[in-house]
């Protein structure tokens, strides 16, 4: 091997350490060397700074640097020569995909999605989950802070124009949309998403005969809900004028009446309606109709079963995992289904 050298300060500047993030120091060193090789800044035969030099430069424990160098040596990227130090001995990097998974919140149906994604990745990728809680500033900060440490970003964005500006700070090929963003961001990124407007409209049209026994149909759409596609699809159905349809933001000031039907998004509203049915000794699916968004195992047993309209979250996780593992780039509308359990 012919050893080549680049100036110490040039090499040390290629190592990026950020003490404010939850990424272990040794991983940050490893990622820095990988990134340097991939960019061409670090080449075969280049000498790395010594363990003591890196530790002194960044005020690190020598053990963290040793761990990083040992990981690189185990991967065949560097080797050590007694009395000379560490040198780059391989540049054929098959780096494991490190996935940054950004959910809005964690709910029972998102747990199904998460578990399916993990299962179908089959341990071939590392994955860390974060939450933005519909806070755009949190969304932006997480993207900016974690960008250097992941090579795949799977995000569940909010319906906000500023989201595109934030995502464009990442390479397009690194970003996948999950569940949300089909219409707003689908022209820019791949992913697996719901078509909220089309799905609720088609479900109501296909099952409109069930509405004949009810006087009114209500969509309970909380003010803080960001799935405007659901609202647009419901209003589109209402314009058919075959049924009396209305939107309410809360049940608190709303009078629940016999022979009305409801579509719930928030499970707290579902519980309120089921209690009302029990208190009045009404028959669910006859005296009052309930259709709940997003299937979970619990809804199959509540009040002898709640009718749901839902995307297939297990399938969504499977499709997303397959796309990542195969290196594919496409935008998929995830399957949607109506599960009739007689409550509507």
PyMOL commands that set and color helices and strands:
alter all, ss='L'
color gray80, all
select helices_A, chain A and resi 8-13+25-39+51-58+62-74+108-121+136-149+162-167+172-174+182-185+196-206+208-213+228-238+267-279+297-300+302-304+313-326
alter helices_A, ss='H'
color red, helices_A
select strands_A, chain A and resi 78-81+85-88+98-103+126-131+152-155+175-179+190-193+216-220+245-248+260-264+288-293+307-311+331-333+336-339
alter strands_A, ss='S'
color yellow, strands_A
deselect
rebuild
show_as cartoon
